[in-house]
Amino acid sequence: MLLFMGGEIEWQLFISAIGGIYAQYSIFLA
């Protein structure tokens, strides 16, 4: 549903947001 509604560009932005949050947690926990 997300892919169909948002399209690939929005999906990539969503993935990038998740990756950025994960990176911040990794730095914080390191």
C-alpha positions as CSV (number, residue, x, y, z in Angstrom):
1,M,0.0,0.0,0.0
2,L,2.8,2.4,0.9
3,L,4.7,1.6,-2.2
4,F,1.6,2.0,-4.4
5,M,0.5,5.3,-2.8
6,G,3.9,6.9,-2.2
7,G,5.9,5.7,-5.1
8,E,9.6,4.8,-5.1
9,I,10.8,8.3,-4.3
10,E,8.7,8.5,-1.1
11,W,9.7,5.0,-0.2
12,Q,13.4,5.8,-0.5
13,L,12.9,8.9,1.7
14,F,11.2,6.6,4.3
15,I,14.1,4.2,4.1
16,S,16.6,7.0,4.5
17,A,14.7,8.4,7.5
18,I,14.8,4.9,9.2
19,G,18.5,4.6,8.4
20,G,19.2,8.0,9.8
21,I,17.4,7.2,13.1
22,Y,19.2,3.9,13.3
23,A,22.6,5.6,12.7
24,Q,21.8,8.1,15.5
25,Y,20.9,5.2,17.9
26,S,24.1,3.3,16.9
27,I,26.3,6.4,17.7
28,F,24.4,7.0,20.9
29,L,24.7,3.4,22.1
30,A,28.3,3.0,21.0
